[in-house]
Amino acid sequence: MKILIETRTPSPSGGRAAIARKTVTAHWVRVGRNASCELHLPDPRIALEQGMIADRDGLVYIEGESGSQNITRKAVRSTRLKPGQPIEVGPYRIVALEPPEGYDAAICVERLRPPEVAPDLRSRTSHLTLASLGLPKRGAAWALAVTILVLGFAVPAGRVLHLPWSLVATSPVGDRMWNPGPLILAHQVIEPNCAACHEIAFRHVRDAACLHCHRTIGQHVGPALHPAALFKGARCASCHRDHKGVAGAWRDDDRFCVDCHRDLRARVPGATVENVADFASAHAAFRITIVEGSATKRVRQGEGPIMQRSALIFRHDKHLDPRGVRSPGKGRVRLDCGACHHPDASKRGFEPISMARDCQDCHRLQFEPAVTTREVPHGKPADAVTVVEEFYANLALNGTRDSFEKAFGVPGEGLLRRVGAPDDAQRQGALELARRKADRVARDLFEVRVCKTCHAVRRVGAGTPPAWDIERVRTTQRWMPQAKFDHRAHASSRCAECHDVRGSKSADEVAMPTIDTCRRCHGGSVPVARKITSNCLLCHGFHDAAHPWNGAAPERTALAR
């Protein structure tokens, strides 16, 4: 919430009170003597963490136990702040005001009573001064100044500038006092060697020092957009600042991205991306990357259904029928998304669909169920034809009476089981019987009953037996390759909230969520109640790994200067 805090300080002479105003944007406002509290009440009668003001369908003041660091778990009283009705917190009075335009709430705080001093406090205190120690002010000032110069400058500079007393600089004091904070994790291995980055004392880190290690890093934009000109005048350290903590050395505020992307085409003629200022209010519809032949094409959502030929015959609506689907061995089975879509080891994405694991339990590849449960292999058509031909050839030569008659539909048994050795004519006759049967079964498998159920099958050639070609199935794992997304972070959401395929009748439909779907939960860079604050780097990377910038390229040399 955005709240206006107005502090009124009475004038000691009884004149008009001084008024100070500040704006606070937070989910709650801390109240207390601690300097970090948004509502700072500097009085010894106030606890460091006295309480908090939160939005609970209106402002509510919640007060905790004295000195408590967790107000919400140790609350002792709560009061709803109604406009115009004051409450007292120690010597202060807090009044809720009608919020001005653009604010969610407004608060006025005023001290009612001056600070109290115990009667015997002055008698119990003593003043320690330079005079009481017998030290002159001028001499003490010079001594302190020299001490600061020696410890704060001369000793640390000994190591950096290799001065004669540099050995002293290796003491625990050293130049640590010059260090503004810890290095990021990736740089901690070179922490003892300051000169690896700080090549010249008392000068900014040069780009050449950064690029010495990061020579193969992908760049912000591709070479076609002339990065040296686009970032002219900028240093690496302008955005990648170290000694600010271990998490990372990059800027993550939207302002940095929006400075260019608010009107990118004016900066980069020929750019194809739309202008962006904020995800919640000024962001174009998503673009989906689809495959067309051997090339890819990006299609923006909102211009009608997006289709990509998958060469797969599949209907989500039938498989997600609430009445269930028929399984050969289990009767009717109710399927959900997890029946076919399995998270990978990282839980961020999903494993590719597998025929053996996800489909074959229902879509069996049996070709002679009256005789055997054997199935043809799923894959190359020639392998399936070979299995069928070998099976019937074996039945014709070695089959039993029962299996022979069920398979071929005529009385008889395997040729080699008969009395006497068969001649070549009998052998060829048995194999011809097997060939005709295998040809009929293969045609049935590919063109009628099994393969054609899910695949685009085409007969090729005019030979006997015929050959078939099955169009390769194309399943896309990432429809937005330039975006970052983690399914694990969305595990509390149902699949259908983002991918509504209950009415889908074709596997060619691209069922990716639209930007309006994401905006149900994600806000922009400004915090909003009940929405996730989402800046640019939440979904987008910055470097373009597809266009590594050659370290010897003139553009890099120009930028390093």
C-alpha positions as CSV (number, residue, x, y, z in Angstrom):
1,M,0.0,0.0,0.0
2,K,1.1,3.6,-0.5
3,I,0.7,5.6,2.7
4,L,1.3,9.2,3.6
5,I,2.9,9.8,7.0
6,E,2.6,13.4,8.4
7,T,4.6,14.2,11.5
8,R,3.8,17.3,13.5
9,T,6.4,18.7,15.9
10,P,5.1,21.4,18.3
11,S,7.2,24.6,18.4
12,P,9.0,25.2,21.8
13,S,7.8,28.8,21.8
14,G,4.2,27.9,21.3
15,G,4.0,28.9,17.7
16,R,2.8,26.9,14.7
17,A,3.8,23.3,14.7
18,A,6.4,22.1,12.1
19,I,4.9,19.5,9.6
20,A,7.0,16.9,7.8
21,R,5.5,14.6,5.3
22,K,6.9,11.4,3.8
23,T,5.6,8.6,1.5
24,V,6.0,4.9,2.4
25,T,5.2,2.1,0.0
26,A,5.1,-1.2,1.9
27,H,2.7,-4.0,2.9
28,W,2.8,-2.7,6.5
29,V,4.4,0.2,8.5
30,R,6.5,-0.5,11.5
31,V,6.1,1.7,14.6
32,G,8.8,2.1,17.2
33,R,11.9,3.8,18.5
34,N,14.2,1.8,16.2
35,A,15.6,4.1,13.5
36,S,14.6,1.5,10.8
37,C,10.9,1.9,11.7
38,E,8.9,3.7,9.0
39,L,6.9,5.4,11.8
40,H,9.8,6.6,13.9
41,L,8.9,7.6,17.5
42,P,12.1,8.8,19.1
43,D,11.2,8.6,22.8
44,P,12.7,6.4,25.5
45,R,9.2,5.4,26.7
46,I,8.6,3.7,23.3
47,A,9.9,0.2,22.6
48,L,12.3,-0.4,19.7
49,E,9.6,-2.5,18.0
50,Q,6.4,-1.0,19.5
51,G,3.9,-2.2,16.9
52,M,2.9,-2.1,13.3
53,I,0.1,-0.6,11.1
54,A,-1.3,-3.0,8.5
55,D,-4.0,-3.0,5.9
56,R,-6.8,-5.3,6.9
57,D,-9.7,-3.9,4.8
58,G,-8.7,-0.6,6.4
59,L,-5.8,0.5,8.6
60,V,-5.3,-1.6,11.8
61,Y,-2.7,-0.8,14.5
62,I,-1.3,-3.9,16.1
63,E,0.9,-3.5,19.2
64,G,3.3,-6.2,20.4
65,E,5.0,-7.0,23.7
66,S,7.6,-4.5,24.8
67,G,10.9,-5.3,23.0
68,S,9.3,-8.0,20.9
69,Q,10.9,-8.6,17.5
70,N,7.9,-10.5,16.1
71,I,4.8,-8.4,16.6
72,T,2.5,-10.6,14.6
73,R,3.0,-13.6,16.9
74,K,3.0,-11.7,20.2
75,A,0.3,-9.1,19.6
76,V,-1.3,-7.8,22.8
77,R,-3.8,-5.4,21.3
78,S,-5.1,-4.2,18.0
79,T,-7.1,-1.1,17.1
80,R,-8.8,-0.2,13.9
81,L,-7.8,3.3,12.8
82,K,-10.9,5.2,11.7
83,P,-10.4,8.6,10.1
84,G,-10.5,11.3,12.7
85,Q,-10.4,9.0,15.8
86,P,-7.0,9.2,17.6
87,I,-5.2,6.6,19.5
88,E,-2.4,7.1,21.9
89,V,0.9,5.3,21.8
90,G,3.0,6.3,24.7
91,P,3.4,10.1,24.6
92,Y,2.3,10.2,20.9
93,R,-1.1,10.5,19.3
94,I,-1.8,8.8,16.0
95,V,-4.8,9.8,13.8
96,A,-5.9,8.3,10.5
97,L,-6.7,10.9,7.9
98,E,-8.6,10.8,4.6
99,P,-6.0,9.8,2.0
100,P,-5.1,12.3,-0.7
101,E,-5.5,11.3,-4.3
102,G,-3.0,8.7,-5.3
103,Y,-2.6,7.3,-1.7
104,D,-4.2,4.3,-0.1
105,A,-4.0,5.7,3.4
106,A,-2.7,8.7,5.4
107,I,-1.6,9.0,9.1
108,C,-0.8,12.0,11.3
109,V,1.5,11.5,14.3
110,E,2.0,14.2,17.0
111,R,3.9,14.2,20.4
112,L,1.5,15.1,23.3
113,R,4.0,15.2,26.1
114,P,7.7,16.2,26.2
115,P,10.3,13.6,27.2
116,E,10.5,12.9,30.9
117,V,13.8,12.9,32.8
118,A,14.1,11.1,36.2
119,P,14.7,13.6,39.1
120,D,17.9,12.0,40.2
121,L,19.3,11.3,36.7
122,R,21.3,14.5,36.4
123,S,22.9,14.0,39.8
124,R,24.0,10.4,38.8
125,T,25.6,11.5,35.5
126,S,29.0,13.0,35.0
127,H,30.5,14.7,32.0
128,L,33.7,13.3,30.6
129,T,35.5,16.1,28.7
130,L,39.0,16.7,27.4
131,A,39.5,19.3,30.1
132,S,38.7,16.7,32.8
133,L,41.4,14.5,31.4
134,G,43.9,17.3,31.2
135,L,44.2,17.2,27.4
136,P,44.2,20.4,25.2
137,K,41.7,20.4,22.4
138,R,44.1,21.4,19.7
139,G,46.6,18.7,20.6
140,A,43.9,16.0,20.8
141,A,42.5,17.1,17.5
142,W,45.9,16.8,15.8
143,A,46.6,13.5,17.4
144,L,43.3,12.1,16.3
145,A,43.8,13.4,12.7
146,V,47.2,11.8,12.4
147,T,45.9,8.5,13.8
148,I,43.1,8.5,11.2
149,L,45.5,9.3,8.4
150,V,48.0,6.5,9.4
151,L,45.4,3.8,10.0
152,G,42.9,4.8,7.4
153,F,45.2,5.8,4.5
154,A,48.9,5.3,5.0
155,V,48.8,1.7,6.3
156,P,46.3,0.4,3.6
157,A,48.1,2.4,0.9
158,G,51.3,0.6,1.7
159,R,50.0,-2.6,0.2
160,V,48.3,-1.1,-2.7
161,L,51.1,1.3,-3.7
162,H,54.0,-1.1,-2.6
163,L,55.4,1.5,-0.2
164,P,58.3,0.6,2.1
165,W,56.0,-0.2,5.0
166,S,53.9,-2.6,2.8
167,L,54.7,-5.4,5.2
168,V,52.7,-3.6,7.9
169,A,49.8,-3.6,5.5
170,T,49.6,-7.4,5.8
171,S,48.5,-7.0,9.4
172,P,44.9,-7.7,10.3
173,V,44.2,-4.0,9.7
174,G,45.6,-4.0,6.2
175,D,43.3,-2.5,3.6
176,R,40.2,-4.2,4.8
177,M,38.7,-0.9,5.9
178,W,38.6,0.1,2.3
179,N,36.5,-2.9,1.4
180,P,32.8,-1.7,1.1
181,G,31.4,-5.2,1.3
182,P,31.7,-8.9,0.4
183,L,32.3,-10.0,-3.2
184,I,29.8,-12.1,-5.1
185,L,30.2,-15.8,-4.9
186,A,31.8,-16.2,-8.3
187,H,34.5,-13.6,-7.5
188,Q,35.4,-14.8,-4.0
189,V,38.1,-17.1,-5.4
190,I,40.1,-14.0,-6.5
191,E,39.3,-12.0,-3.4
192,P,43.0,-12.0,-2.1
193,N,44.2,-10.6,-5.4
194,C,42.6,-7.1,-5.5
195,A,44.8,-6.2,-8.5
196,A,43.0,-8.7,-10.7
197,C,40.2,-6.1,-11.1
198,H,41.7,-2.9,-9.5
199,E,44.6,-2.7,-11.9
200,I,45.4,1.0,-11.2
201,A,45.2,2.4,-7.7
202,F,42.5,5.0,-7.1
203,R,40.9,4.5,-10.5
204,H,37.7,2.8,-11.6
205,V,37.8,-0.8,-12.6
206,R,38.4,-0.8,-16.4
207,D,36.3,-2.8,-18.8
208,A,39.4,-4.6,-20.0
209,A,39.9,-6.1,-16.6
210,C,36.3,-7.5,-16.7
211,L,36.7,-8.8,-20.3
212,H,40.0,-10.5,-19.5
213,C,38.0,-13.3,-17.7
214,H,34.6,-12.8,-19.4
215,R,35.9,-12.8,-22.9
216,T,33.5,-15.5,-24.1
217,I,30.3,-14.2,-22.4
218,G,27.2,-13.7,-24.5
219,Q,26.4,-10.0,-24.9
220,H,23.4,-7.8,-24.2
221,V,22.4,-7.7,-27.9
222,G,23.6,-9.3,-31.1
223,P,26.4,-7.8,-33.2
224,A,23.8,-6.6,-35.8
225,L,22.6,-4.0,-33.3
226,H,26.0,-2.6,-32.8
227,P,26.4,-3.0,-29.0
228,A,29.4,-0.7,-28.8
229,A,27.4,2.2,-30.1
230,L,24.3,1.3,-28.1
231,F,26.2,1.3,-24.8
232,K,28.6,4.1,-25.7
233,G,29.9,5.8,-22.6
234,A,28.8,3.0,-20.2
235,R,31.2,1.0,-18.2
236,C,30.7,-2.7,-17.2
237,A,30.8,-1.5,-13.5
238,S,28.0,1.0,-14.2
239,C,25.6,-1.9,-14.0
240,H,27.6,-4.8,-12.7
241,R,28.7,-3.6,-9.2
242,D,30.6,-5.9,-6.8
243,H,31.2,-5.6,-3.1
244,K,27.4,-5.2,-2.6
245,G,26.7,-8.7,-1.3
246,V,27.2,-12.3,-2.4
247,A,24.0,-12.7,-4.4
248,G,24.8,-11.1,-7.7
249,A,26.5,-8.1,-9.4
250,W,23.8,-7.0,-11.8
251,R,21.0,-4.4,-11.7
252,D,17.6,-5.8,-11.4
253,D,15.5,-2.6,-11.5
254,D,13.1,-2.2,-14.3
255,R,14.2,1.4,-14.9
256,F,17.4,0.2,-16.4
257,C,15.6,-2.0,-19.0
258,V,12.8,0.5,-19.6
259,D,15.3,3.3,-20.4
260,C,15.8,1.6,-23.8
261,H,12.7,-0.5,-24.2
262,R,10.2,2.2,-23.7
263,D,11.0,3.5,-27.2
264,L,13.5,0.9,-28.5
265,R,12.9,1.5,-32.2
266,A,14.0,5.1,-31.8
267,R,17.3,3.8,-30.4
268,V,17.7,0.8,-32.6
269,P,16.3,1.3,-36.1
270,G,15.0,-2.0,-37.5
271,A,14.2,-3.6,-34.1
272,T,11.2,-5.9,-34.3
273,V,10.2,-6.1,-30.6
274,E,7.4,-4.0,-29.2
275,N,8.0,-1.2,-26.7
276,V,7.7,-2.2,-23.0
277,A,7.4,0.0,-19.9
278,D,5.8,-2.3,-17.3
279,F,4.5,-5.8,-17.2
280,A,1.1,-4.9,-15.6
281,S,0.3,-1.9,-17.9
282,A,2.6,-1.6,-20.9
283,H,3.7,-5.0,-22.2
284,A,2.9,-6.5,-25.6
285,A,1.2,-9.8,-26.0
286,F,3.5,-12.8,-25.9
287,R,5.2,-14.2,-29.0
288,I,5.2,-18.0,-29.6
289,T,8.1,-19.6,-31.6
290,I,6.7,-22.2,-34.0
291,V,8.5,-24.4,-36.5
292,E,7.7,-24.3,-40.2
293,G,9.6,-26.8,-42.2
294,S,13.3,-26.3,-41.4
295,A,12.8,-22.7,-40.1
296,T,11.2,-21.1,-37.1
297,K,8.7,-18.2,-37.0
298,R,7.5,-16.1,-34.1
299,V,3.8,-15.4,-33.9
300,R,2.2,-12.9,-31.5
301,Q,-0.8,-14.1,-29.5
302,G,-4.1,-12.3,-29.9
303,E,-4.3,-12.7,-33.6
304,G,-6.4,-15.9,-33.5
305,P,-5.5,-19.5,-32.6
306,I,-1.8,-20.4,-33.1
307,M,-1.2,-23.7,-34.8
308,Q,1.9,-25.7,-35.4
309,R,1.8,-28.9,-37.5
310,S,2.7,-31.7,-35.1
311,A,2.0,-34.7,-37.4
312,L,0.2,-36.3,-34.5
313,I,-3.5,-37.2,-34.4
314,F,-4.5,-36.5,-30.8
315,R,-7.4,-34.9,-29.0
316,H,-7.1,-33.6,-25.5
317,D,-10.9,-33.4,-25.1
318,K,-11.3,-37.2,-25.5
319,H,-8.4,-38.2,-23.3
320,L,-9.6,-35.8,-20.5
321,D,-13.2,-37.0,-20.7
322,P,-14.4,-36.9,-17.1
323,R,-16.1,-40.3,-17.8
324,G,-12.7,-41.8,-18.5
325,V,-11.2,-43.6,-21.6
326,R,-11.2,-47.2,-22.3
327,S,-8.1,-49.2,-21.5
328,P,-7.6,-52.7,-22.9
329,G,-6.7,-54.1,-19.5
330,K,-8.2,-51.7,-16.9
331,G,-11.6,-50.8,-18.2
332,R,-12.5,-47.1,-18.1
333,V,-9.6,-45.0,-16.7
334,R,-9.8,-41.3,-15.9
335,L,-6.8,-39.4,-17.1
336,D,-5.3,-36.1,-16.0
337,C,-2.4,-34.0,-17.2
338,G,0.0,-35.9,-15.0
339,A,-0.8,-39.2,-16.7
340,C,1.3,-38.2,-19.7
341,H,3.3,-35.1,-18.7
342,H,6.0,-36.0,-16.1
343,P,8.2,-33.3,-14.5
344,D,11.9,-33.7,-15.2
345,A,14.5,-34.1,-12.4
346,S,14.8,-30.3,-11.9
347,K,10.9,-30.0,-11.6
348,R,11.3,-26.8,-13.7
349,G,10.2,-28.5,-17.0
350,F,8.8,-31.7,-18.3
351,E,10.2,-34.8,-19.9
352,P,9.4,-35.5,-23.6
353,I,6.3,-37.7,-24.1
354,S,7.3,-41.4,-24.4
355,M,5.2,-43.9,-26.4
356,A,6.3,-46.8,-24.2
357,R,5.7,-45.0,-20.9
358,D,2.7,-42.8,-21.7
359,C,0.7,-44.3,-24.5
360,Q,1.4,-48.0,-25.0
361,D,-0.6,-49.1,-22.0
362,C,-3.8,-48.2,-23.9
363,H,-2.5,-48.0,-27.5
364,R,-1.1,-51.5,-27.9
365,L,0.8,-52.5,-31.0
366,Q,-0.4,-56.2,-31.1
367,F,-0.8,-57.6,-34.5
368,E,-2.0,-61.2,-33.8
369,P,-3.7,-61.1,-30.4
370,A,-5.3,-64.5,-31.0
371,V,-1.9,-66.2,-31.0
372,T,0.5,-64.0,-29.1
373,T,0.8,-60.8,-27.0
374,R,3.9,-59.8,-28.9
375,E,3.8,-56.2,-30.3
376,V,5.7,-54.6,-33.1
377,P,8.4,-52.1,-32.1
378,H,7.4,-48.4,-32.1
379,G,9.8,-46.5,-34.4
380,K,10.9,-47.3,-37.9
381,P,8.2,-48.8,-40.2
382,A,10.7,-51.2,-41.7
383,D,11.4,-52.7,-38.3
384,A,7.7,-53.3,-37.7
385,V,7.3,-55.0,-41.1
386,T,10.3,-57.2,-40.4
387,V,8.9,-58.4,-37.1
388,V,5.6,-59.2,-38.7
389,E,7.2,-61.1,-41.6
390,E,9.5,-63.1,-39.4
391,F,6.6,-64.0,-37.0
392,Y,4.4,-65.5,-39.8
393,A,7.3,-67.1,-41.5
394,N,8.1,-68.9,-38.2
395,L,4.5,-69.9,-37.8
396,A,4.4,-71.3,-41.3
397,L,7.5,-73.4,-40.7
398,N,7.5,-74.2,-37.0
399,G,4.0,-73.4,-35.7
400,T,1.7,-75.7,-33.8
401,R,-1.6,-76.8,-35.2
402,D,-3.6,-74.5,-32.9
403,S,-1.5,-71.3,-33.6
404,F,-1.3,-72.1,-37.3
405,E,-5.0,-72.4,-37.7
406,K,-5.8,-69.3,-35.7
407,A,-3.2,-67.2,-37.6
408,F,-3.9,-68.4,-41.1
409,G,-7.5,-69.5,-40.8
410,V,-7.0,-72.8,-42.6
411,P,-6.4,-76.3,-41.2
412,G,-2.7,-77.3,-40.9
413,E,0.4,-76.9,-38.9
414,G,4.0,-75.8,-39.2
415,L,5.7,-77.3,-42.3
416,L,8.7,-78.6,-40.4
417,R,6.4,-80.4,-37.9
418,R,5.1,-82.7,-40.6
419,V,6.4,-86.2,-41.2
420,G,9.3,-86.3,-43.6
421,A,11.5,-83.6,-45.0
422,P,9.8,-80.9,-47.1
423,D,11.0,-80.2,-50.6
424,D,11.8,-76.7,-51.9
425,A,8.4,-76.3,-53.5
426,Q,6.7,-77.0,-50.1
427,R,9.0,-74.6,-48.4
428,Q,8.4,-71.9,-50.9
429,G,4.6,-72.5,-50.6
430,A,4.7,-72.1,-46.9
431,L,6.7,-68.9,-47.1
432,E,4.4,-67.5,-49.7
433,L,1.4,-68.2,-47.4
434,A,3.3,-66.4,-44.6
435,R,4.2,-63.5,-47.0
436,R,0.6,-62.9,-48.0
437,K,-0.6,-63.0,-44.4
438,A,2.2,-60.6,-43.3
439,D,1.3,-58.3,-46.2
440,R,-2.4,-58.2,-45.1
441,V,-1.5,-57.6,-41.4
442,A,1.0,-54.9,-42.2
443,R,-1.5,-53.0,-44.3
444,D,-4.0,-53.3,-41.5
445,L,-1.4,-52.1,-38.9
446,F,-0.3,-49.1,-40.9
447,E,-3.4,-48.0,-42.8
448,V,-6.4,-49.1,-40.8
449,R,-6.2,-50.1,-37.2
450,V,-3.0,-49.1,-35.3
451,C,-0.5,-46.6,-36.7
452,K,-3.1,-44.5,-38.6
453,T,-4.9,-43.8,-35.3
454,C,-2.2,-41.4,-34.1
455,H,0.1,-40.8,-37.1
456,A,0.1,-39.4,-40.6
457,V,0.9,-42.5,-42.6
458,R,1.9,-42.5,-46.3
459,R,2.5,-45.5,-48.5
460,V,5.7,-45.2,-50.6
461,G,6.7,-47.2,-53.6
462,A,4.6,-49.7,-55.6
463,G,6.5,-52.9,-54.5
464,T,5.2,-56.0,-52.8
465,P,5.2,-55.8,-49.9
466,P,4.6,-52.1,-49.9
467,A,6.6,-49.7,-47.7
468,W,5.3,-46.9,-45.5
469,D,6.5,-43.6,-44.3
470,I,5.3,-42.1,-41.0
471,E,5.7,-38.4,-40.7
472,R,8.0,-37.5,-37.9
473,V,6.1,-36.2,-34.8
474,R,7.2,-32.7,-33.7
475,T,6.7,-32.0,-30.0
476,T,8.0,-28.6,-28.8
477,Q,9.4,-28.4,-25.3
478,R,9.8,-24.6,-25.1
479,W,7.4,-22.3,-27.0
480,M,9.1,-19.2,-25.6
481,P,12.8,-19.9,-25.7
482,Q,13.8,-16.3,-24.8
483,A,11.7,-16.4,-21.5
484,K,12.6,-17.9,-18.2
485,F,9.9,-20.0,-16.5
486,D,10.0,-22.5,-13.6
487,H,7.1,-24.9,-13.3
488,R,8.3,-25.8,-9.8
489,A,7.5,-22.3,-8.6
490,H,3.9,-22.7,-10.0
491,A,3.3,-26.2,-8.4
492,S,0.4,-24.8,-6.3
493,S,-1.5,-24.0,-9.5
494,R,-3.6,-26.4,-11.5
495,C,-2.4,-27.1,-15.0
496,A,-5.7,-26.0,-16.5
497,E,-5.4,-22.5,-15.0
498,C,-2.6,-21.8,-17.6
499,H,-3.1,-24.5,-20.2
500,D,-6.8,-25.0,-20.8
501,V,-6.9,-27.9,-23.3
502,R,-10.2,-29.5,-22.1
503,G,-11.9,-28.5,-25.4
504,S,-8.9,-29.0,-27.7
505,K,-9.6,-31.3,-30.7
506,S,-6.2,-31.1,-32.4
507,A,-2.6,-31.7,-31.4
508,D,-1.7,-28.8,-33.6
509,E,-3.2,-26.2,-31.2
510,V,-0.6,-24.3,-29.2
511,A,-2.1,-24.1,-25.7
512,M,0.2,-21.5,-24.1
513,P,-1.1,-19.0,-21.6
514,T,-1.7,-15.4,-22.7
515,I,-0.4,-12.3,-21.0
516,D,-3.8,-11.8,-19.4
517,T,-3.6,-15.2,-17.8
518,C,-0.2,-14.3,-16.2
519,R,-1.5,-11.0,-15.0
520,R,-4.1,-12.7,-12.8
521,C,-1.3,-13.4,-10.4
522,H,1.6,-11.2,-11.6
523,G,1.7,-7.5,-11.2
524,G,4.3,-5.0,-12.5
525,S,7.3,-3.5,-10.9
526,V,5.1,-1.6,-8.4
527,P,3.8,-3.7,-5.5
528,V,0.1,-4.3,-5.7
529,A,-2.1,-6.1,-3.1
530,R,-2.5,-9.9,-3.7
531,K,-0.2,-9.9,-6.8
532,I,3.4,-11.0,-7.3
533,T,5.6,-8.0,-8.0
534,S,7.3,-8.9,-11.3
535,N,10.2,-7.0,-12.8
536,C,11.8,-7.6,-16.2
537,L,14.5,-10.0,-15.0
538,L,11.9,-12.4,-13.4
539,C,11.1,-13.7,-16.9
540,H,13.9,-12.4,-19.2
541,G,17.6,-12.9,-19.3
542,F,19.8,-10.1,-20.5
543,H,22.8,-11.5,-22.4
544,D,22.2,-13.0,-25.8
545,A,24.1,-16.3,-25.7
546,A,23.3,-17.0,-29.3
547,H,25.6,-14.1,-30.4
548,P,28.9,-14.3,-28.4
549,W,30.9,-11.2,-28.9
550,N,34.4,-12.1,-30.2
551,G,37.0,-10.8,-27.8
552,A,39.2,-9.5,-30.6
553,A,36.3,-7.7,-32.4
554,P,36.7,-3.9,-32.9
555,E,33.4,-3.3,-31.1
556,R,34.8,-4.9,-27.9
557,T,38.0,-3.1,-28.1
558,A,36.2,0.2,-28.4
559,L,34.0,-0.6,-25.4
560,A,37.0,-1.6,-23.3
561,R,38.5,1.8,-23.9
